[in-house]
Amino acid sequence: VEVQKRKVRQVPLKRGSRGDAVRTLQLMLGHRGFDPGTPDGIYGRKTVRAVKAFQKSRKPPLKADGIAGTRTFNALFS
């Protein structure tokens, strides 16, 4: 997870992103009750929707843009 956090600090995850960091994000979203679809490492439509729902659920809400940058990733793993 720490390796993925470092990667996200450099390049936020967004629609079209692929790889282990995306799969980790998808697994954690699912664990938190936000369905990103099958954890396949591809940041698609369902992952965007799950990230937006997670961002809106925070108190105070994060910017609900569907992009998993540092703030979103840190909140998800806190």
One Martini backbone bead per residue (centre of mass of N, CA, C, O) as a GRO file, in nm:
protein
   78
    1VAL     BB    1   0.057   0.063  -0.020
    2GLU     BB    2   0.295   0.265  -0.007
    3VAL     BB    3   0.367   0.250  -0.304
    4GLN     BB    4   0.096   0.359  -0.406
    5LYS     BB    5   0.105   0.632  -0.258
    6ARG     BB    6   0.354   0.738  -0.405
    7LYS     BB    7   0.235   0.724  -0.691
    8VAL     BB    8  -0.012   0.915  -0.637
    9ARG     BB    9   0.155   1.168  -0.570
   10GLN     BB   10   0.258   1.187  -0.868
   11VAL     BB   11  -0.008   1.021  -0.999
   12PRO     BB   12  -0.314   1.031  -1.040
   13LEU     BB   13  -0.604   0.856  -1.039
   14LYS     BB   14  -0.784   0.767  -1.344
   15ARG     BB   15  -0.937   0.742  -1.612
   16GLY     BB   16  -0.728   0.478  -1.761
   17SER     BB   17  -0.597   0.362  -1.544
   18ARG     BB   18  -0.331   0.122  -1.449
   19GLY     BB   19  -0.291  -0.133  -1.200
   20ASP     BB   20  -0.210  -0.191  -0.872
   21ALA     BB   21  -0.324   0.075  -0.756
   22VAL     BB   22  -0.608   0.033  -0.868
   23ARG     BB   23  -0.668  -0.236  -0.732
   24THR     BB   24  -0.635  -0.133  -0.444
   25LEU     BB   25  -0.856   0.077  -0.463
   26GLN     BB   26  -1.087  -0.122  -0.529
   27LEU     BB   27  -1.066  -0.294  -0.275
   28MET     BB   28  -1.114  -0.060  -0.070
   29LEU     BB   29  -1.385   0.033  -0.172
   30GLY     BB   30  -1.528  -0.238  -0.123
   31HIS     BB   31  -1.465  -0.250   0.184
   32ARG     BB   32  -1.629   0.041   0.223
   33GLY     BB   33  -1.900   0.009   0.016
   34PHE     BB   34  -1.776   0.074  -0.281
   35ASP     BB   35  -1.861  -0.016  -0.605
   36PRO     BB   36  -1.608  -0.093  -0.867
   37GLY     BB   37  -1.623  -0.373  -0.921
   38THR     BB   38  -1.393  -0.550  -1.057
   39PRO     BB   39  -1.067  -0.611  -0.949
   40ASP     BB   40  -0.858  -0.522  -1.245
   41GLY     BB   41  -0.684  -0.238  -1.277
   42ILE     BB   42  -0.926  -0.064  -1.408
   43TYR     BB   43  -1.019   0.273  -1.467
   44GLY     BB   44  -1.350   0.303  -1.472
   45ARG     BB   45  -1.675   0.384  -1.443
   46LYS     BB   46  -1.716   0.239  -1.162
   47THR     BB   47  -1.476   0.370  -1.021
   48VAL     BB   48  -1.561   0.660  -1.049
   49ARG     BB   49  -1.829   0.629  -0.895
   50ALA     BB   50  -1.702   0.528  -0.627
   51VAL     BB   51  -1.520   0.771  -0.573
   52LYS     BB   52  -1.742   0.986  -0.565
   53ALA     BB   53  -1.900   0.861  -0.331
   54PHE     BB   54  -1.672   0.877  -0.129
   55GLN     BB   55  -1.617   1.182  -0.143
   56LYS     BB   56  -1.913   1.263  -0.050
   57SER     BB   57  -1.901   1.100   0.238
   58ARG     BB   58  -1.732   1.299   0.355
   59LYS     BB   59  -1.621   1.481   0.661
   60PRO     BB   60  -1.575   1.670   0.469
   61PRO     BB   61  -1.606   1.686   0.153
   62LEU     BB   62  -1.473   1.603  -0.126
   63LYS     BB   63  -1.381   1.640  -0.431
   64ALA     BB   64  -1.615   1.520  -0.681
   65ASP     BB   65  -1.413   1.386  -0.954
   66GLY     BB   66  -1.295   1.074  -0.959
   67ILE     BB   67  -1.012   1.137  -0.837
   68ALA     BB   68  -0.717   0.967  -0.706
   69GLY     BB   69  -0.559   1.133  -0.491
   70THR     BB   70  -0.407   1.198  -0.206
   71ARG     BB   71  -0.661   1.267  -0.034
   72THR     BB   72  -0.831   1.021  -0.112
   73PHE     BB   73  -0.631   0.797  -0.044
   74ASN     BB   74  -0.590   0.874   0.256
   75ALA     BB   75  -0.891   0.852   0.339
   76LEU     BB   76  -0.929   0.552   0.259
   77PHE     BB   77  -0.665   0.465   0.462
   78SER     BB   78  -0.771   0.584   0.762
   0.00000   0.00000   0.00000
